[in-house]
Amino acid sequence: MQYDDTVDTERERDLEEIRKIIVQKIPHLTDGGLLFEPQEAEVIHEGTVGMLK
């Protein structure tokens, strides 16, 4: 019975981690260039990661 409880708890933990995943799409210009500079995209990414903690 403890094993089943542990498996259920681990499954819930895994599902919660999956729910935290956010796919960030950085927009591009019509010529294929990035809308943001790479440094700006990194700051956006770090901000999103910080929100998930």
C-alpha distance matrix in Angstrom:
0.0 3.8 5.3 5.2 6.4 8.7 10.0 10.7 12.4 14.3 15.4 16.8 18.5 20.1 21.3 22.8 24.6 26.0 27.2 29.2 31.2 34.8 37.4 40.7 43.8 47.0 49.9 52.8 56.4 58.3 59.7 56.2 56.3 53.6 54.1 52.9 53.8 51.1 51.0 50.5 47.7 46.0 46.4 44.9 41.9 41.4 41.6 38.9 36.6 37.3 36.3 32.9 32.1
3.8 0.0 3.8 5.4 5.0 6.1 8.6 9.8 10.4 12.1 14.1 15.3 16.4 18.2 19.9 21.0 22.6 24.4 25.7 27.3 29.4 33.0 35.7 38.9 42.2 45.2 48.2 51.2 54.8 56.9 58.1 54.6 54.5 51.7 52.2 50.8 51.5 48.7 48.4 48.1 45.4 43.5 43.8 42.5 39.5 38.8 39.1 36.6 34.1 34.6 33.9 30.4 29.4
5.3 3.8 0.0 3.8 5.4 5.1 6.2 8.6 9.8 10.5 12.2 14.2 15.2 16.4 18.3 19.9 21.1 22.6 24.4 26.0 27.7 31.4 33.9 37.2 40.3 43.4 46.4 49.2 52.9 54.8 55.9 52.3 52.4 49.7 50.5 49.1 49.8 46.9 46.9 46.7 43.8 41.9 42.5 41.3 38.1 37.5 38.1 35.5 32.9 33.9 33.3 29.7 28.8
5.2 5.4 3.8 0.0 3.8 5.4 5.1 6.1 8.6 9.8 10.5 12.3 14.2 15.2 16.5 18.4 20.0 21.1 22.6 24.7 26.4 30.0 32.4 35.9 38.8 42.1 45.0 47.8 51.4 53.2 54.6 51.1 51.3 48.7 49.3 48.2 49.1 46.4 46.5 46.0 43.0 41.5 42.0 40.4 37.4 37.1 37.4 34.6 32.3 33.4 32.4 28.8 28.4
6.4 5.0 5.4 3.8 0.0 3.8 5.5 5.1 6.1 8.6 9.8 10.6 12.3 14.2 15.3 16.5 18.5 20.0 21.1 23.0 25.1 28.6 31.4 34.7 37.8 41.0 43.9 46.9 50.6 52.5 54.0 50.5 50.5 47.7 48.1 46.8 47.8 45.1 44.9 44.3 41.5 39.9 40.2 38.6 35.7 35.2 35.3 32.6 30.4 31.1 30.0 26.5 25.9
8.7 6.1 5.1 5.4 3.8 0.0 3.8 5.4 5.1 6.1 8.5 9.9 10.5 12.2 14.2 15.3 16.6 18.4 20.0 21.4 23.4 27.1 29.7 32.9 36.2 39.2 42.3 45.1 48.8 50.9 52.1 48.6 48.5 45.6 46.2 44.7 45.5 42.7 42.5 42.1 39.3 37.5 37.9 36.6 33.5 32.9 33.3 30.7 28.2 29.0 28.3 24.8 23.9
10.0 8.6 6.2 5.1 5.5 3.8 0.0 3.8 5.5 5.1 6.1 8.6 9.8 10.5 12.2 14.2 15.4 16.5 18.4 20.2 21.8 25.4 27.8 31.2 34.2 37.4 40.4 43.1 46.8 48.7 49.9 46.4 46.5 43.8 44.5 43.3 44.2 41.4 41.5 41.1 38.1 36.5 37.2 35.7 32.6 32.3 32.8 30.0 27.6 28.9 28.1 24.4 24.1
10.7 9.8 8.6 6.1 5.1 5.4 3.8 0.0 3.8 5.5 5.0 6.2 8.6 9.8 10.5 12.3 14.3 15.3 16.5 18.7 20.6 24.1 26.7 30.1 33.1 36.4 39.2 42.1 45.8 47.7 49.1 45.7 45.9 43.1 43.5 42.4 43.6 41.0 41.1 40.4 37.4 36.0 36.5 34.7 31.8 31.6 31.7 28.8 26.7 27.9 26.6 23.1 23.0
12.4 10.4 9.8 8.6 6.1 5.1 5.5 3.8 0.0 3.8 5.4 5.2 6.2 8.7 9.9 10.6 12.5 14.4 15.4 17.0 19.3 22.8 25.7 28.8 32.1 35.1 38.1 41.2 44.8 47.0 48.3 44.9 44.8 41.8 42.1 40.8 41.8 39.2 38.9 38.3 35.5 33.9 34.1 32.5 29.7 29.2 29.2 26.5 24.3 25.1 24.0 20.5 20.0
14.3 12.1 10.5 9.8 8.6 6.1 5.1 5.5 3.8 0.0 3.8 5.4 5.0 6.2 8.6 9.9 10.7 12.5 14.3 15.6 17.4 21.1 23.7 26.9 30.1 33.1 36.2 39.1 42.8 44.9 46.1 42.5 42.4 39.6 40.2 38.8 39.6 36.8 36.7 36.3 33.4 31.7 32.3 30.8 27.7 27.3 27.8 25.1 22.6 23.8 23.1 19.5 19.0
15.4 14.1 12.2 10.5 9.8 8.5 6.1 5.0 5.4 3.8 0.0 3.8 5.4 5.1 6.2 8.6 9.9 10.6 12.4 14.5 16.0 19.6 22.0 25.4 28.4 31.6 34.5 37.4 41.0 42.9 44.3 40.8 40.9 38.3 38.8 37.8 38.8 36.2 36.5 35.8 32.8 31.4 32.1 30.3 27.3 27.4 27.7 24.6 22.6 24.1 23.1 19.4 19.7
16.8 15.3 14.2 12.3 10.6 9.9 8.6 6.2 5.2 5.4 3.8 0.0 3.8 5.4 5.1 6.2 8.7 9.9 10.5 12.6 14.9 18.2 21.1 24.3 27.5 30.6 33.5 36.5 40.2 42.2 43.7 40.4 40.4 37.5 37.7 36.6 37.9 35.4 35.5 34.5 31.6 30.4 30.6 28.7 25.9 25.9 25.8 22.7 20.9 22.1 20.6 17.1 17.5
18.5 16.4 15.2 14.2 12.3 10.5 9.8 8.6 6.2 5.0 5.4 3.8 0.0 3.8 5.5 5.1 6.4 8.8 10.0 11.0 13.2 16.8 19.8 22.8 26.1 29.0 32.1 35.2 38.8 41.1 42.4 39.0 38.7 35.7 36.0 34.6 35.6 33.0 32.8 32.1 29.3 27.7 28.0 26.4 23.5 23.1 23.3 20.4 18.2 19.3 18.3 14.7 14.5
20.1 18.2 16.4 15.2 14.2 12.2 10.5 9.8 8.7 6.2 5.1 5.4 3.8 0.0 3.8 5.4 5.1 6.3 8.8 10.1 11.4 15.1 17.6 20.8 24.0 27.0 30.1 32.9 36.6 38.7 39.9 36.4 36.4 33.6 34.1 32.9 33.9 31.2 31.4 30.9 27.8 26.4 27.1 25.4 22.3 22.4 22.9 19.9 17.7 19.5 18.7 14.9 15.4
21.3 19.9 18.3 16.5 15.3 14.2 12.2 10.5 9.9 8.6 6.2 5.1 5.5 3.8 0.0 3.8 5.4 5.0 6.2 8.8 10.3 13.6 16.2 19.6 22.6 25.9 28.7 31.7 35.3 37.3 38.8 35.4 35.5 32.8 33.1 32.2 33.5 31.2 31.5 30.5 27.4 26.5 27.0 24.8 22.0 22.6 22.6 19.2 17.7 19.6 18.1 14.5 15.7
22.8 21.0 19.9 18.4 16.5 15.3 14.2 12.3 10.6 9.9 8.6 6.2 5.1 5.4 3.8 0.0 3.8 5.4 5.1 6.5 9.2 12.4 15.6 18.5 21.9 24.9 27.8 31.0 34.5 36.8 38.4 35.1 34.8 31.8 31.8 30.6 32.0 29.7 29.7 28.5 25.7 24.6 24.7 22.6 20.0 20.1 19.8 16.6 15.1 16.5 14.8 11.3 12.3
24.6 22.6 21.1 20.0 18.5 16.6 15.4 14.3 12.5 10.7 9.9 8.7 6.4 5.1 5.4 3.8 0.0 3.8 5.4 5.2 7.0 10.6 13.5 16.5 19.9 22.7 25.9 28.9 32.5 34.9 36.2 32.7 32.4 29.3 29.7 28.3 29.3 26.8 26.8 26.0 23.1 21.8 22.2 20.4 17.4 17.5 17.8 14.8 12.7 14.6 13.7 10.0 10.9
26.0 24.4 22.6 21.1 20.0 18.4 16.5 15.3 14.4 12.5 10.6 9.9 8.8 6.3 5.0 5.4 3.8 0.0 3.8 5.4 5.5 9.0 11.4 14.8 17.8 21.0 23.9 26.9 30.5 32.6 34.0 30.6 30.6 27.8 28.2 27.3 28.6 26.2 26.7 25.8 22.6 21.8 22.6 20.3 17.4 18.3 18.6 15.2 13.8 16.3 15.1 11.6 13.5
27.2 25.7 24.4 22.6 21.1 20.0 18.4 16.5 15.4 14.3 12.4 10.5 10.0 8.8 6.2 5.1 5.4 3.8 0.0 3.8 5.5 8.0 11.1 14.1 17.2 20.4 23.1 26.3 29.9 32.0 33.7 30.6 30.5 27.5 27.5 26.6 28.3 26.3 26.6 25.2 22.2 21.7 22.0 19.4 17.0 17.9 17.4 13.9 13.2 15.3 13.3 10.2 12.6
29.2 27.3 26.0 24.7 23.0 21.4 20.2 18.7 17.0 15.6 14.5 12.6 11.0 10.1 8.8 6.5 5.2 5.4 3.8 0.0 3.8 6.3 9.8 12.3 15.8 18.6 21.6 24.8 28.4 30.9 32.4 29.2 28.7 25.5 25.4 24.1 25.5 23.5 23.5 22.1 19.3 18.5 18.5 16.2 13.7 14.3 13.9 10.4 9.4 11.5 9.9 6.6 9.2
31.2 29.4 27.7 26.4 25.1 23.4 21.8 20.6 19.3 17.4 16.0 14.9 13.2 11.4 10.3 9.2 7.0 5.5 5.5 3.8 0.0 3.8 6.6 9.5 12.9 15.8 18.9 22.0 25.6 27.9 29.3 26.0 25.7 22.7 22.9 21.8 23.2 21.0 21.5 20.4 17.2 16.6 17.4 14.9 12.1 13.5 13.8 10.2 9.4 12.4 11.4 8.6 11.5
34.8 33.0 31.4 30.0 28.6 27.1 25.4 24.1 22.8 21.1 19.6 18.2 16.8 15.1 13.6 12.4 10.6 9.0 8.0 6.3 3.8 0.0 3.7 6.2 9.6 12.5 15.4 18.6 22.2 24.6 26.2 23.0 22.6 19.5 19.5 18.6 20.4 18.6 19.3 17.7 14.4 14.6 15.2 12.3 10.0 12.2 12.0 8.3 8.9 12.0 10.8 9.2 12.6
37.4 35.7 33.9 32.4 31.4 29.7 27.8 26.7 25.7 23.7 22.0 21.1 19.8 17.6 16.2 15.6 13.5 11.4 11.1 9.8 6.6 3.7 0.0 3.7 6.4 9.7 12.5 15.5 19.1 21.4 22.8 19.5 19.5 16.6 17.0 16.6 18.4 16.7 18.0 16.6 13.0 13.7 15.1 12.1 10.0 13.0 13.4 10.1 11.0 14.5 13.7 12.5 15.8
40.7 38.9 37.2 35.9 34.7 32.9 31.2 30.1 28.8 26.9 25.4 24.3 22.8 20.8 19.6 18.5 16.5 14.8 14.1 12.3 9.5 6.2 3.7 0.0 3.8 6.3 9.4 12.6 16.2 18.8 20.2 17.1 16.5 13.4 13.5 12.9 14.9 13.5 14.9 13.1 9.6 11.0 12.3 9.1 7.7 11.3 11.5 8.9 10.7 13.9 13.4 13.2 16.5
43.8 42.2 40.3 38.8 37.8 36.2 34.2 33.1 32.1 30.1 28.4 27.5 26.1 24.0 22.6 21.9 19.9 17.8 17.2 15.8 12.9 9.6 6.4 3.8 0.0 3.8 6.2 9.1 12.7 15.1 16.6 13.6 13.4 10.7 10.9 11.3 13.7 12.9 15.0 13.2 9.8 12.1 13.7 10.7 10.2 13.9 14.2 12.1 14.2 17.2 16.8 16.9 20.2
47.0 45.2 43.4 42.1 41.0 39.2 37.4 36.4 35.1 33.1 31.6 30.6 29.0 27.0 25.9 24.9 22.7 21.0 20.4 18.6 15.8 12.5 9.7 6.3 3.8 0.0 3.8 6.6 10.1 13.1 14.3 11.4 10.5 7.3 7.3 7.5 10.1 9.9 12.2 10.2 7.2 10.4 11.9 9.4 9.8 13.5 13.9 12.8 15.1 17.7 17.7 18.5 21.5
49.9 48.2 46.4 45.0 43.9 42.3 40.4 39.2 38.1 36.2 34.5 33.5 32.1 30.1 28.7 27.8 25.9 23.9 23.1 21.6 18.9 15.4 12.5 9.4 6.2 3.8 0.0 3.8 6.9 9.7 11.5 9.3 8.9 6.5 5.7 7.8 11.0 11.9 14.4 12.2 10.0 13.6 14.8 12.3 13.4 17.0 17.0 16.0 18.6 21.0 20.8 21.7 24.8
52.8 51.2 49.2 47.8 46.9 45.1 43.1 42.1 41.2 39.1 37.4 36.5 35.2 32.9 31.7 31.0 28.9 26.9 26.3 24.8 22.0 18.6 15.5 12.6 9.1 6.6 3.8 0.0 3.8 6.6 7.8 5.6 5.5 4.5 5.1 8.2 10.7 11.9 15.0 13.4 11.7 15.2 16.9 15.0 16.0 19.5 19.9 19.2 21.6 24.1 24.1 25.1 28.0
56.4 54.8 52.9 51.4 50.6 48.8 46.8 45.8 44.8 42.8 41.0 40.2 38.8 36.6 35.3 34.5 32.5 30.5 29.9 28.4 25.6 22.2 19.1 16.2 12.7 10.1 6.9 3.8 0.0 3.8 5.4 5.3 5.2 6.0 5.8 9.5 11.9 13.9 16.8 15.2 14.3 17.9 19.3 17.7 19.1 22.5 22.7 22.3 24.9 27.2 27.2 28.4 31.3
58.3 56.9 54.8 53.2 52.5 50.9 48.7 47.7 47.0 44.9 42.9 42.2 41.1 38.7 37.3 36.8 34.9 32.6 32.0 30.9 27.9 24.6 21.4 18.8 15.1 13.1 9.7 6.6 3.8 0.0 3.8 5.4 7.3 9.3 9.5 13.2 15.4 17.4 20.4 19.0 17.9 21.5 23.0 21.3 22.5 26.0 26.2 25.6 28.1 30.5 30.4 31.4 34.5
59.7 58.1 55.9 54.6 54.0 52.1 49.9 49.1 48.3 46.1 44.3 43.7 42.4 39.9 38.8 38.4 36.2 34.0 33.7 32.4 29.3 26.2 22.8 20.2 16.6 14.3 11.5 7.8 5.4 3.8 0.0 3.8 5.7 8.9 10.2 13.5 14.7 16.5 19.8 19.0 18.1 21.4 23.3 22.1 23.2 26.5 27.2 26.9 29.0 31.5 31.8 32.8 35.6
56.2 54.6 52.3 51.1 50.5 48.6 46.4 45.7 44.9 42.5 40.8 40.4 39.0 36.4 35.4 35.1 32.7 30.6 30.6 29.2 26.0 23.0 19.5 17.1 13.6 11.4 9.3 5.6 5.3 5.4 3.8 0.0 3.8 6.6 9.0 11.8 13.0 14.0 17.6 17.0 15.5 18.6 20.9 19.6 20.2 23.6 24.6 24.0 26.0 28.7 29.1 29.8 32.6
56.3 54.5 52.4 51.3 50.5 48.5 46.5 45.9 44.8 42.4 40.9 40.4 38.7 36.4 35.5 34.8 32.4 30.6 30.5 28.7 25.7 22.6 19.5 16.5 13.4 10.5 8.9 5.5 5.2 7.3 5.7 3.8 0.0 3.8 6.5 8.7 9.4 10.9 14.3 13.8 12.9 16.0 18.1 17.3 18.3 21.4 22.4 22.4 24.3 26.7 27.4 28.4 31.0
53.6 51.7 49.7 48.7 47.7 45.6 43.8 43.1 41.8 39.6 38.3 37.5 35.7 33.6 32.8 31.8 29.3 27.8 27.5 25.5 22.7 19.5 16.6 13.4 10.7 7.3 6.5 4.5 6.0 9.3 8.9 6.6 3.8 0.0 3.8 5.3 6.7 8.0 11.3 10.4 9.3 12.5 14.5 13.6 14.6 17.7 18.7 18.7 20.7 23.0 23.7 24.9 27.4
54.1 52.2 50.5 49.3 48.1 46.2 44.5 43.5 42.1 40.2 38.8 37.7 36.0 34.1 33.1 31.8 29.7 28.2 27.5 25.4 22.9 19.5 17.0 13.5 10.9 7.3 5.7 5.1 5.8 9.5 10.2 9.0 6.5 3.8 0.0 3.8 6.8 9.3 11.6 9.6 9.1 12.8 13.8 12.5 14.5 17.4 17.7 17.9 20.4 22.3 22.7 24.3 26.9
52.9 50.8 49.1 48.2 46.8 44.7 43.3 42.4 40.8 38.8 37.8 36.6 34.6 32.9 32.2 30.6 28.3 27.3 26.6 24.1 21.8 18.6 16.6 12.9 11.3 7.5 7.8 8.2 9.5 13.2 13.5 11.8 8.7 5.3 3.8 0.0 3.8 6.3 7.9 5.8 6.1 9.6 10.4 9.7 11.9 14.4 14.9 15.7 18.0 19.6 20.4 22.2 24.5
53.8 51.5 49.8 49.1 47.8 45.5 44.2 43.6 41.8 39.6 38.8 37.9 35.6 33.9 33.5 32.0 29.3 28.6 28.3 25.5 23.2 20.4 18.4 14.9 13.7 10.1 11.0 10.7 11.9 15.4 14.7 13.0 9.4 6.7 6.8 3.8 0.0 3.8 5.4 5.2 6.4 8.7 10.1 10.8 12.4 14.4 15.6 16.9 18.6 20.1 21.6 23.3 25.1
51.1 48.7 46.9 46.4 45.1 42.7 41.4 41.0 39.2 36.8 36.2 35.4 33.0 31.2 31.2 29.7 26.8 26.2 26.3 23.5 21.0 18.6 16.7 13.5 12.9 9.9 11.9 11.9 13.9 17.4 16.5 14.0 10.9 8.0 9.3 6.3 3.8 0.0 3.8 5.4 5.1 6.2 8.8 9.9 10.4 12.3 14.3 15.4 16.4 18.3 20.1 21.4 23.0
51.0 48.4 46.9 46.5 44.9 42.5 41.5 41.1 38.9 36.7 36.5 35.5 32.8 31.4 31.5 29.7 26.8 26.7 26.6 23.5 21.5 19.3 18.0 14.9 15.0 12.2 14.4 15.0 16.8 20.4 19.8 17.6 14.3 11.3 11.6 7.9 5.4 3.8 0.0 3.8 5.5 5.1 6.4 8.8 9.8 10.6 12.5 14.4 15.3 16.5 18.7 20.3 21.5
50.5 48.1 46.7 46.0 44.3 42.1 41.1 40.4 38.3 36.3 35.8 34.5 32.1 30.9 30.5 28.5 26.0 25.8 25.2 22.1 20.4 17.7 16.6 13.1 13.2 10.2 12.2 13.4 15.2 19.0 19.0 17.0 13.8 10.4 9.6 5.8 5.2 5.4 3.8 0.0 3.8 5.3 5.1 6.3 8.6 9.9 10.7 12.6 14.3 15.3 16.9 18.9 20.6
47.7 45.4 43.8 43.0 41.5 39.3 38.1 37.4 35.5 33.4 32.8 31.6 29.3 27.8 27.4 25.7 23.1 22.6 22.2 19.3 17.2 14.4 13.0 9.6 9.8 7.2 10.0 11.7 14.3 17.9 18.1 15.5 12.9 9.3 9.1 6.1 6.4 5.1 5.5 3.8 0.0 3.8 5.4 5.1 6.1 8.6 9.9 10.7 12.3 14.2 15.5 17.0 19.0
46.0 43.5 41.9 41.5 39.9 37.5 36.5 36.0 33.9 31.7 31.4 30.4 27.7 26.4 26.5 24.6 21.8 21.8 21.7 18.5 16.6 14.6 13.7 11.0 12.1 10.4 13.6 15.2 17.9 21.5 21.4 18.6 16.0 12.5 12.8 9.6 8.7 6.2 5.1 5.3 3.8 0.0 3.8 5.4 5.0 6.1 8.6 9.9 10.5 12.2 14.3 15.6 16.9
46.4 43.8 42.5 42.0 40.2 37.9 37.2 36.5 34.1 32.3 32.1 30.6 28.0 27.1 27.0 24.7 22.2 22.6 22.0 18.5 17.4 15.2 15.1 12.3 13.7 11.9 14.8 16.9 19.3 23.0 23.3 20.9 18.1 14.5 13.8 10.4 10.1 8.8 6.4 5.1 5.4 3.8 0.0 3.8 5.4 5.1 6.1 8.7 9.9 10.4 12.5 14.5 15.7
44.9 42.5 41.3 40.4 38.6 36.6 35.7 34.7 32.5 30.8 30.3 28.7 26.4 25.4 24.8 22.6 20.4 20.3 19.4 16.2 14.9 12.3 12.1 9.1 10.7 9.4 12.3 15.0 17.7 21.3 22.1 19.6 17.3 13.6 12.5 9.7 10.8 9.9 8.8 6.3 5.1 5.4 3.8 0.0 3.8 5.5 5.2 6.3 8.7 9.9 10.8 12.9 14.9
41.9 39.5 38.1 37.4 35.7 33.5 32.6 31.8 29.7 27.7 27.3 25.9 23.5 22.3 22.0 20.0 17.4 17.4 17.0 13.7 12.1 10.0 10.0 7.7 10.2 9.8 13.4 16.0 19.1 22.5 23.2 20.2 18.3 14.6 14.5 11.9 12.4 10.4 9.8 8.6 6.1 5.0 5.4 3.8 0.0 3.8 5.4 5.2 6.2 8.6 10.0 11.0 12.9
41.4 38.8 37.5 37.1 35.2 32.9 32.3 31.6 29.2 27.3 27.4 25.9 23.1 22.4 22.6 20.1 17.5 18.3 17.9 14.3 13.5 12.2 13.0 11.3 13.9 13.5 17.0 19.5 22.5 26.0 26.5 23.6 21.4 17.7 17.4 14.4 14.4 12.3 10.6 9.9 8.6 6.1 5.1 5.5 3.8 0.0 3.8 5.4 5.1 6.1 8.7 10.0 11.0
41.6 39.1 38.1 37.4 35.3 33.3 32.8 31.7 29.2 27.8 27.7 25.8 23.3 22.9 22.6 19.8 17.8 18.6 17.4 13.9 13.8 12.0 13.4 11.5 14.2 13.9 17.0 19.9 22.7 26.2 27.2 24.6 22.4 18.7 17.7 14.9 15.6 14.3 12.5 10.7 9.9 8.6 6.1 5.2 5.4 3.8 0.0 3.8 5.5 5.0 6.4 8.9 10.3
38.9 36.6 35.5 34.6 32.6 30.7 30.0 28.8 26.5 25.1 24.6 22.7 20.4 19.9 19.2 16.6 14.8 15.2 13.9 10.4 10.2 8.3 10.1 8.9 12.1 12.8 16.0 19.2 22.3 25.6 26.9 24.0 22.4 18.7 17.9 15.7 16.9 15.4 14.4 12.6 10.7 9.9 8.7 6.3 5.2 5.4 3.8 0.0 3.8 5.3 5.1 6.6 9.2
36.6 34.1 32.9 32.3 30.4 28.2 27.6 26.7 24.3 22.6 22.6 20.9 18.2 17.7 17.7 15.1 12.7 13.8 13.2 9.4 9.4 8.9 11.0 10.7 14.2 15.1 18.6 21.6 24.9 28.1 29.0 26.0 24.3 20.7 20.4 18.0 18.6 16.4 15.3 14.3 12.3 10.5 9.9 8.7 6.2 5.1 5.5 3.8 0.0 3.8 5.4 5.2 6.8
37.3 34.6 33.9 33.4 31.1 29.0 28.9 27.9 25.1 23.8 24.1 22.1 19.3 19.5 19.6 16.5 14.6 16.3 15.3 11.5 12.4 12.0 14.5 13.9 17.2 17.7 21.0 24.1 27.2 30.5 31.5 28.7 26.7 23.0 22.3 19.6 20.1 18.3 16.5 15.3 14.2 12.2 10.4 9.9 8.6 6.1 5.0 5.3 3.8 0.0 3.8 5.4 5.5
36.3 33.9 33.3 32.4 30.0 28.3 28.1 26.6 24.0 23.1 23.1 20.6 18.3 18.7 18.1 14.8 13.7 15.1 13.3 9.9 11.4 10.8 13.7 13.4 16.8 17.7 20.8 24.1 27.2 30.4 31.8 29.1 27.4 23.7 22.7 20.4 21.6 20.1 18.7 16.9 15.5 14.3 12.5 10.8 10.0 8.7 6.4 5.1 5.4 3.8 0.0 3.8 5.6
32.9 30.4 29.7 28.8 26.5 24.8 24.4 23.1 20.5 19.5 19.4 17.1 14.7 14.9 14.5 11.3 10.0 11.6 10.2 6.6 8.6 9.2 12.5 13.2 16.9 18.5 21.7 25.1 28.4 31.4 32.8 29.8 28.4 24.9 24.3 22.2 23.3 21.4 20.3 18.9 17.0 15.6 14.5 12.9 11.0 10.0 8.9 6.6 5.2 5.4 3.8 0.0 3.8
32.1 29.4 28.8 28.4 25.9 23.9 24.1 23.0 20.0 19.0 19.7 17.5 14.5 15.4 15.7 12.3 10.9 13.5 12.6 9.2 11.5 12.6 15.8 16.5 20.2 21.5 24.8 28.0 31.3 34.5 35.6 32.6 31.0 27.4 26.9 24.5 25.1 23.0 21.5 20.6 19.0 16.9 15.7 14.9 12.9 11.0 10.3 9.2 6.8 5.5 5.6 3.8 0.0
